[in-house]
Amino acid sequence: MSERARSIAPRTRLAIIRHGEAVSNAEDTVAGHGTCLGLTPHGRRQVEALAARLRRTGELDGAAALYTSVLPRAIETAEILAPALGGLAIERTCDLCERHVGEADGLAWSEYEARYGREIPGVDDHREFSPGGESWAGFLDRAAAAMCAVMERHPSKLVVIAGHGGLIGASVIRFLELPANGAGFRGYADNSSITEWEWTGERWWFVRYNDAAHLDAAGWGPEVGLRLAPPGWVSGEGSPAPAGQQA
């Protein structure tokens, strides 16, 4: 990944914003291209709070481009954020999608685990999520390459992606070149949080991770207390994260 990054111009910045709470998050289902139903009302309020914050702080002012995946939960997030980013046009690409889930699309997570079993990090990295789906290692490679590609298109500018928790995890694992496809890393990004990187020309500067202050602080948006409790696997050391941390 460091070799690929060398084609990115120095001082190019990348802000990855995780979508707001999705219907699939609330219902604990695997949501791919066929069954994603977008954001819940709570999820829209989360993103609206972030948009209000961005207008107030100007922290992402000057963004050159706004990208998203082709999944409704990410598209809705981008549509809410676009006016706060200067009315940028939204560029959609499947390269920035969450891990492709194959025939498991639409299953409850409990059904998925009963049918296919949980993946073991560092062991099952090349196993398809389900028939027709993507492996964990394949997803990491695809997502990291896609993020580098959008940065290459906007040299020394700020690029914003309205995306997925998997993208955020992929950036940490591939940009920092963590071993064993990130088997030793456990991370969780809140809905509507910001994770930011800058390429210095020599190495990655990890600017911030899971910045979701707008979900707690008064004055950012229409209401306070928008942060949701993380899923049980985040603190349950005995239970690995669901395959791909579908987000």
N, C-alpha and C positions, 0 to 999 in steps of 0.2 A: 504493500500500500504506500510506503514512503516513496517508492519510485514513481508510482502513478501520481502522487501528490506533487511531484516536482514539475509537472506540467501546469500546475495552478500558479497564477501570478501571486507574488508576495502581497500580503495585507488583504487578501480576499477573505471575507467573513461569511460564515454560514450560521443562520439561526434556524433551529428545528423546533417547531411548535407542535406539541402533541394535540390532537383533536380533543374537543370537549367530550364529556361522557356520551358514549354511544348507546343505542338501544341494545346492542349485543353485550356491552359491558353490564348494563343493568339486568339483562336476562341471562347472563353467563352462557352465551352461545358463541360458537365459532362462526364468524361472519366474513365470508369472502366476497367474490365478485357477484355471486348470485343472490345473496341473502342480506347484505348490509342494508339496514334501514335508516342510516343516518344518526343524527344526534337526538338525545332526549331533550325535553324542555330545560332540564337542569344543565345539560351539556351546553345548550345554546347560551344560557345565562353565564356559564363559566367563560365562554369565549367572548361574550359581550363585556364582561368585566375586564378581560385582558385588553380588548380594543379600547375601552375607556382609559385604561392605564397607559397604553401606547400613545394615545392622544395627549395625555397629561404630561408624560415624561419625555416624549420624543426620542426614546432610546433606540428605536429602529428606524428613525427618520433617514431618508436618503437611500432606502433599499432600492436596488436596481431591478429586482424581479421577485415574483411570488409564484412558487410552484406548489403543486399538490398531486396526490395520486388520483386514480379514477374511482376510488371508493367514496360513497356518499358522505360518510362521516367526516372525511378529510375535506371534501369539496365544500360542504356546509361551513366548516371551520374557516376555510379560505375566503368564502363569500362574506362572512361576518367581519373578518380582519381587513379585507382589501381597502375599505374606505379609510381606515386608520393608518394605512400604509401609502397614502397618497393616491388612492384609486388605481393601483397597479392592476393590469390585466392578469388573469389567473391562467397559468400554463399547466395543463394536466398531462401526466405521463404515468403509465403503469409501472415504469421502472422504479417509481417511488412508493409502490404499494407495499402493504404489509405482506408477510410471508404468504405465498399462494397455498391454499389449503386443500385443493383437489376435491375429492368426493365427500370429504367431511364437512363441506360447506353447509351450514344451517344446523348442525348437531349441537345439542347441549354439551358443555364440556364434560359432564359426567358420562354422557353417551360416548363421546369421543374416547375417553380414557378406558371405558369398558370394552370398546371395540378394538382399539389400536394400542392401548397401553401408553404410559408416559415415557417420553424419551429420557435417556440418561445423558446429561451433559458430558461431552468428551468421549462418549462411547457411541451414541447413535447419531452423530453429527451429519452422516451422509444418508440417513434413512429418510425416505419421503414422508412428509407430514401425514399423508394418506395417498392412495393411488391417484396419480395425476397432480399431486402437490409437489412442493419444493422441499429440499433438504435444508437443514439449518445452515450448514456450511455454504450451500449454494445461495441461499437467501442473503447471508452476510456479504458474499462476494458481489452479488447483483446490486444490493442496496448501497454498499460503499462505492462501487463504480458509478452508480447513478448520482450520488451526492458529489463526487469529484467532478463528474461531467457538467453539472449545472454550475459549479464554481468556475470551471474552465471557461464557460461562456461569458462570464462577467468579471473580467480581471480587475483585481484591486477594488471590488465593490462588495456590498452586502447583499447576500441572497437569502430569502426567507422561504422555508418549506413548511407548509401546513400538512403535517404528516402523522406518523404513527410511532407508538412506543418501540416497535421493532427497529425502525430507522434509528432512533436514538441509541438503542443498544448496539446496533451495528456500527454506528459511528465510534462509540467507545471501544468496541472490540477490535475493529479493523484499523482505525486511525492510531490507536495506541499499541497496535500489534500485540494484543494479549494472546498468550499461548492457548492451545487446545480449544480454539474457537470460542474463547471466553468462558470456559467451564468454571473457572474460579471467580467469575464476576457475577454478582447479583445486584441488579439495579431496578428501580421502578420510578418512572416519570409520571407525575400527576397530570390529569387531564388539563389541557390548556397551558402547560408549563413551557418554559423556554430553555433550550439547551443551545449553547453557542460555542463556535469554534472560529479560530483564525489560523490561516496558513502563513507562517512567517517567511517562507521561502526555503527554510531549512528543517522546520519541525512544526508540529501542531501545537498551538496554544489553546488549552482547554479553558475558555473564558468563564463559563458557568454551566451548571447542570441542575435541572429540575427547579428552575426559578418560577415559583407560583405564588409570589407574595400577594398578588391581586385576589387570590381566593380567600384570604384571611383579613386583610387590612381594610378598614373603613375608608370610604372616599374614592376607591378605585372604580366602582361600578354600581349597578342598580341595587345590589344587596351584599350582605356580608355572610360569611360562613358557607362558602361554596365548595370547600375542599371535602372530598369524599375519603372515607377510610380506605386504605389500601387493601387489596385482596389478601386472603389468609396466607397464600404462599409466600408473600413478601417477608414475613417474620417467622414463618415456619421452617426452620432449618432442616427439619426432617423430610420436607416435601419440596422437590424441585419445582421450579416455575413451569407452568404449562408450556408446551412446545412452542417456541417462537414468541412467547409473551404477547399473545394476540391483543392488539390495542387499537 
